[in-house]
Amino acid sequence: MDDSQGIDRRAFVKAAVAIGGTAALSACLDHGASVDVPRGPEDPDAAFPERQYAWNAFLPTDEAGNNHHPRHRVLLALEYDGDTPTDAERETVAEALRCVERAYERSADGLLMTVSYSPYYFARFDDSLPESVDLPEPKPLASFEDPNPDDVDALIHLASDNAEVVLGAEEALKGEVEELNGVSQPSDSLLSAFSVRERRTGFIGEGLPAENQDVDGVPDSEPVSEDAPLYMGFESGFAGNQPGEDRVTIPDGPFADGTTQQLSFIQLNLQQWYEQDSRDQRVSKMFCPHHAATDTVEGTGENLGDDPQMDGCGDPAETGRTTGVVGHGQKMVDVREDDAPIILRRDFDSTDGGRASTHFLSLQREIADFVTTRDAMNGEAVSQNSAVGQRTNNGILQYLNVVRRGNFLLPPRSLRALPPANPEQAEEVVRVA
């Protein structure tokens, strides 16, 4: 296959993920050779960790040691159809999830999956969530934003380097296929308990933003670089800019080995980003003015290895006073614990709604950790300078519009199927993997 055919195939499979359905899955499988993905274990409950989000050990790394993030994503936003879950519904949901895991190995080539629940789901129970879980309803986190609350009951996150895998897993969970990668799938599907309110999709990785820039928000005059893994043109998932999974884990209580998940849908204004700003200005706003002045960032920033090297950026307030600009990464330096951030980012880009956008997905021990991080991003302390406004020249704020925000509990694996609000208070502790 020559390069042009490879690009055509990548563009095709991304389009197939965006469309979805059994027809898209069949077309994807027919469009060139099908991928060969090893099956998962016969007993996923015994083989997989309690931490659903423990992906890092199953991800390959690049030469610098940065995790490679799966290129194709599907988010299924679900409504629970009953009043309160029954044991039969829990077992049906658990078996639907297990059967998909039997079909594909747990890896970037195979399938990585999480299931999370919103505060609106837990509101149906008489018991409250335990004190060890911080899960408020979502709210605006800046005076200039007014996001809609993401009030779905549950969210399934499917991720793989292979579009056929996320499409196949989705269709199996919905009961649309009888067999997946040679593994029989149950007739009682996820839809025995849930309805799909919304299907969301996305991608991350070199070449994918460039191949999917024929949408609103991206200027024709300044195309996205072919090397860029994200629409804004720079590397993002530096190992030095991510905490370990231990840091985001709920340490005790009935949901120990779970975490909280924040999901924001953010529309991007790349006309301003690419047409209004020069390359140096984009580096200044994404990293810091020092990086632009010293040519620290080459291309997409791959030369930085596993560390964006923010130590040399200086104090944000002083930089704002002297240069009139403060960098996004620069503002994040102080929101660290043991020299690591307090939220674990697993965000990705999207063309949902026909516009360049981002599903900003983060994991943290408490939603309060995300709020703290977002407060730093707002940069109110540095916006007192006349050249640094509330959004203008204040990192990348002026290019982002938060449309929707949701908070979710990502329970341990054994409680991922319709969990009670407080298993310790329930008549019987319901744990089905």
C-alpha positions in Angstrom: 0.0 0.0 0.0 1.5 3.4 -1.0 1.3 6.5 1.3 -1.7 8.0 -0.4 -3.7 4.8 0.1 -2.6 4.7 3.7 -3.8 8.3 4.2 -7.1 7.4 2.4 -7.6 4.4 4.8 -6.9 6.5 7.9 -9.3 9.1 6.8 -11.9 6.5 5.9 -11.7 4.7 9.3 -12.0 8.0 11.2 -15.1 8.8 9.2 -16.5 5.3 10.0 -16.0 5.9 13.7 -17.8 9.3 13.4 -20.7 7.7 11.6 -21.0 4.5 13.7 -23.4 1.6 13.3 -23.2 -1.9 11.9 -23.0 -0.5 8.3 -20.0 1.6 9.3 -18.4 -1.4 11.0 -19.0 -3.6 7.9 -17.6 -0.9 5.6 -14.6 -0.4 7.8 -13.8 -4.2 7.7 -14.3 -4.3 4.0 -12.1 -1.3 3.3 -8.7 -3.1 3.1 -7.4 -5.9 5.2 -9.0 -6.4 8.6 -6.7 -5.9 11.6 -5.6 -9.0 13.6 -6.3 -8.3 17.3 -5.6 -11.0 19.8 -8.6 -12.1 22.0 -8.8 -11.2 25.6 -8.8 -13.6 28.5 -11.6 -16.1 29.1 -11.9 -14.7 32.7 -11.5 -10.9 32.5 -12.6 -10.5 36.1 -9.5 -12.5 37.3 -7.1 -11.0 34.6 -7.8 -7.3 34.8 -7.1 -4.8 37.6 -9.8 -3.3 39.9 -8.8 0.1 38.6 -10.7 0.4 35.3 -8.5 3.4 34.3 -5.2 1.5 34.9 -4.3 1.9 31.2 -0.6 3.0 31.5 0.8 -0.5 31.9 -1.1 -1.5 28.7 0.1 1.4 26.6 3.2 1.4 24.4 5.7 4.3 24.9 7.6 6.4 22.4 11.4 6.8 22.5 11.2 9.5 25.1 9.0 7.5 27.4 5.7 9.2 26.7 2.6 7.0 26.7 1.1 6.4 23.3 -2.6 7.2 23.5 -5.1 5.2 21.5 -6.0 7.0 18.3 -9.8 6.3 18.0 -12.4 7.1 20.7 -16.1 6.6 21.2 -18.1 7.9 24.2 -21.5 6.4 24.8 -23.6 8.7 26.9 -26.3 6.6 28.6 -29.6 7.0 30.4 -30.7 4.3 32.9 -34.2 3.2 32.0 -35.4 1.9 35.3 -36.1 3.3 38.7 -33.4 1.7 40.8 -31.1 -1.1 39.5 -31.9 -4.7 40.1 -29.4 -7.6 40.6 -30.6 -9.1 37.2 -29.8 -5.8 35.4 -26.4 -5.6 37.1 -25.5 -9.1 35.9 -26.8 -8.4 32.4 -24.6 -5.2 32.1 -21.6 -7.0 33.7 -21.8 -9.9 31.2 -22.1 -7.5 28.2 -18.9 -5.8 29.4 -17.1 -9.1 30.0 -18.0 -10.5 26.6 -16.4 -7.5 24.8 -13.3 -7.9 27.0 -13.1 -11.5 26.0 -13.1 -10.5 22.3 -10.2 -8.0 22.4 -7.0 -8.0 24.5 -6.5 -5.1 26.9 -4.1 -2.8 24.9 -3.9 0.1 22.6 -4.1 -2.3 19.6 -7.0 -4.0 21.3 -9.5 -2.3 23.5 -9.4 0.0 26.6 -12.7 0.7 28.2 -14.1 2.5 31.3 -17.6 2.9 32.7 -18.5 5.9 34.8 -21.6 7.4 36.5 -22.8 10.9 37.1 -24.2 12.5 40.3 -27.6 12.5 38.5 -27.5 8.7 38.4 -26.7 8.4 42.1 -29.4 10.9 43.0 -32.1 8.1 42.5 -30.8 6.2 45.6 -32.0 6.8 49.2 -28.3 6.5 50.4 -25.8 9.3 49.7 -22.4 8.7 48.2 -19.8 8.1 50.9 -17.6 10.9 52.3 -14.6 9.4 50.5 -16.2 10.4 47.1 -16.2 14.0 45.9 -18.8 14.2 43.1 -20.7 17.5 42.9 -22.9 18.5 40.0 -20.9 20.3 37.3 -20.9 24.1 37.3 -19.2 27.1 35.5 -15.7 27.5 36.7 -15.0 31.0 35.2 -17.0 34.2 34.9 -16.8 34.0 31.1 -18.1 30.5 30.7 -21.6 29.1 30.9 -21.5 25.3 30.0 -24.5 23.1 29.9 -24.4 20.4 32.6 -23.7 16.9 31.2 -26.6 15.2 33.0 -26.5 11.8 31.5 -26.5 8.9 33.9 -23.5 7.0 32.7 -20.6 7.2 30.2 -18.7 4.4 28.5 -15.3 5.3 27.0 -14.0 3.1 24.3 -10.4 3.6 23.0 -8.2 1.7 20.5 -5.7 2.3 17.7 -8.0 0.4 15.5 -11.3 1.9 14.4 -12.7 -1.6 13.8 -12.2 -2.4 17.5 -14.1 0.6 18.9 -16.9 0.2 16.4 -17.1 -3.6 17.1 -17.2 -3.1 20.8 -19.9 -0.4 20.5 -22.1 -2.6 18.4 -21.6 -5.6 20.6 -22.5 -3.6 23.7 -25.7 -2.5 21.9 -26.6 -6.1 21.0 -26.1 -5.6 17.3 -23.6 -8.4 16.6 -23.8 -12.0 17.7 -20.0 -12.6 17.4 -17.1 -10.3 17.9 -13.5 -11.3 16.9 -14.7 -15.0 17.1 -16.2 -14.6 20.6 -20.0 -15.1 21.1 -21.8 -12.0 22.4 -24.9 -12.2 24.6 -28.4 -11.6 23.3 -29.2 -9.4 26.4 -27.1 -6.3 25.8 -26.3 -3.1 27.6 -29.6 -1.7 26.2 -31.5 -4.1 28.5 -30.9 -1.4 31.2 -29.8 1.7 29.3 -30.7 3.9 26.3 -28.0 5.7 24.4 -28.8 9.4 24.7 -25.8 10.6 22.6 -22.8 9.1 20.8 -19.6 11.2 20.8 -16.4 10.5 19.0 -12.9 11.7 18.7 -9.2 11.0 17.8 -5.7 11.8 18.8 -2.4 11.2 17.1 0.0 12.4 14.4 -1.8 13.1 11.1 -5.4 12.7 12.3 -6.1 16.5 13.0 -4.7 17.4 9.5 -6.9 14.7 7.9 -10.0 16.0 9.6 -9.7 19.8 9.3 -12.4 20.4 6.8 -14.7 21.5 9.5 -15.8 24.8 11.1 -13.2 26.5 13.3 -10.2 25.6 11.2 -8.9 28.2 8.7 -8.3 27.2 5.0 -5.4 29.6 4.8 -3.4 28.0 7.6 -3.8 24.3 7.6 -3.0 22.1 10.6 0.5 20.6 10.4 0.7 17.0 9.1 2.8 16.2 12.2 0.4 17.5 14.8 -1.3 15.1 17.2 -3.9 17.6 18.2 -5.6 20.5 16.5 -3.7 23.2 18.3 -0.5 21.9 16.7 1.6 20.8 19.7 2.5 17.7 21.6 0.5 17.5 24.9 0.9 14.1 26.7 4.5 14.6 28.1 5.2 12.0 30.8 6.6 14.8 32.9 3.3 16.6 32.7 1.2 13.7 33.9 0.8 12.2 37.4 0.9 8.5 38.1 -2.3 6.6 38.3 -1.8 6.2 42.1 -2.2 10.0 42.5 -5.7 10.1 41.1 -7.0 7.0 42.9 -9.6 7.1 45.6 -7.6 5.5 48.5 -10.3 4.3 50.8 -14.0 3.7 51.3 -16.3 1.4 49.3 -15.2 3.0 46.0 -11.5 2.6 46.8 -9.5 1.9 43.6 -11.9 4.1 41.7 -11.4 7.7 40.6 -13.4 10.7 39.5 -13.7 11.8 35.9 -14.3 15.2 34.5 -15.4 15.6 30.9 -15.7 19.0 29.1 -16.7 19.5 25.5 -14.7 22.5 24.2 -15.2 24.1 20.9 -11.9 25.5 19.4 -11.5 28.8 17.6 -8.5 28.0 15.4 -9.1 30.9 12.9 -7.7 33.2 15.6 -5.1 30.7 16.7 -3.6 30.2 13.2 -4.5 33.4 11.4 -4.1 36.0 14.1 -1.1 34.7 15.9 2.4 34.0 14.6 4.3 30.8 15.4 6.2 32.6 18.3 2.9 33.9 19.7 1.4 30.4 19.7 4.5 29.0 21.5 4.3 31.9 24.0 0.6 31.2 24.7 0.8 27.4 24.8 4.1 27.1 26.7 5.5 30.5 27.8 7.3 33.6 26.2 10.7 32.2 27.3 10.2 29.2 25.1 9.5 31.4 22.1 12.4 33.7 22.8 14.9 30.8 23.1 13.4 28.6 20.3 13.0 25.9 22.8 10.1 24.2 20.9 10.8 22.7 17.5 7.9 21.7 15.3 5.2 20.2 17.4 7.5 20.0 20.4 8.7 16.4 20.0 12.2 17.6 20.6 11.2 18.3 24.3 11.2 14.5 25.0 9.2 13.7 28.1 9.3 17.1 29.7 8.0 20.5 28.4 10.8 22.2 30.4 8.6 24.8 32.1 11.1 25.5 34.9 12.7 28.2 32.9 9.5 30.1 32.2 9.6 32.3 35.3 6.8 33.7 37.5 3.6 34.1 35.5 2.7 37.5 37.0 6.1 38.9 36.3 6.1 37.5 32.8 2.7 39.1 32.2 4.0 42.5 33.4 7.2 42.4 31.3 6.0 40.7 28.1 2.2 41.2 28.0 1.6 37.5 27.6 1.5 34.5 29.9 1.7 30.9 28.8 -0.9 28.1 29.5 1.7 25.6 30.6 3.5 28.3 32.7 0.3 28.9 34.7 0.1 25.1 35.5 3.6 24.9 37.1 2.4 25.7 40.7 -0.5 23.2 40.6 1.7 20.2 41.3 2.3 17.8 44.1 5.6 15.9 44.4 6.6 17.7 41.2 3.7 16.2 39.2 0.2 17.6 38.3 -2.8 16.5 40.3 -5.0 15.5 37.3 -4.4 12.8 34.7 -5.4 14.0 31.2 -6.8 11.6 28.6 -8.3 14.2 26.3 -8.7 14.0 22.5 -9.9 16.1 19.6 -13.3 15.7 17.8 -15.4 16.9 14.9 -18.6 16.3 16.7 -21.2 18.9 15.5 -19.1 19.6 12.4 -16.6 21.8 14.3 -13.1 21.4 15.5 -13.4 20.7 19.2 -11.9 18.8 22.2 -13.3 16.3 24.6 -11.2 17.3 27.6 -11.3 14.2 29.8 -9.4 14.1 33.1 -9.1 11.8 36.0 -8.5 13.0 39.6 -8.9 11.8 43.1 -11.4 14.5 43.8 -13.3 16.9 41.5 -11.9 19.6 43.7 -8.5 18.8 42.1 -9.8 19.6 38.7 -11.4 22.9 40.0 -8.0 23.8 41.5 -6.3 23.2 38.2 -8.9 25.1 36.2 -8.6 28.1 38.6 -4.8 28.2 37.8 -5.7 28.0 34.1 -8.0 31.0 34.5 -5.0 33.1 35.6 -6.9 35.7 37.5 -3.8 36.8 39.4 -1.9 37.6 36.2 -4.8 39.3 34.3 -4.4 42.4 36.4 -1.7 43.5 33.9 -3.3 45.8 31.2 -1.8 43.7 28.4 -3.0 40.4 29.9 -6.8 40.3 29.9 -9.3 38.0 31.4 -8.8 35.8 28.3 -6.7 37.8 25.9 -3.0 36.9 26.0 -3.8 34.8 29.0 -2.6 31.4 27.8 -5.1 29.7 25.4 -8.3 30.8 27.1 -9.5 33.0 24.2 -9.5 30.1 21.8 -11.6 27.8 23.9 -15.4 27.8 24.5 -16.6 25.3 27.1 -20.0 24.1 25.8 -20.7 21.3 28.2 -19.1 19.9 31.4 -19.8 16.7 33.4 -18.5 15.1 36.5 -18.5 11.3 36.9 -17.5 8.6 39.4 -15.4 5.9 37.8 -15.9 3.0 40.3 -13.6 0.0 40.7 -14.2 -2.7 38.2 -16.2 -4.9 40.6 -18.8 -2.0 41.0 -18.9 -0.8 37.4 -22.2 -2.4 36.6 -25.0 -0.1 38.0 -23.4 0.5 41.4 -25.4 1.5 44.5 -24.7 5.0 45.9 -23.1 3.5 49.0 -22.3 -0.2 48.9 -21.5 -0.2 52.6 -25.1 0.9 53.4 -26.8 -1.3 50.8 -28.6 -4.4 52.1 -26.1 -6.5 50.2 -22.9 -5.3 48.8 -23.4 -5.8 45.0 -20.1 -6.5 43.3 -20.2 -8.0 39.9 -17.3 -7.3 37.6 
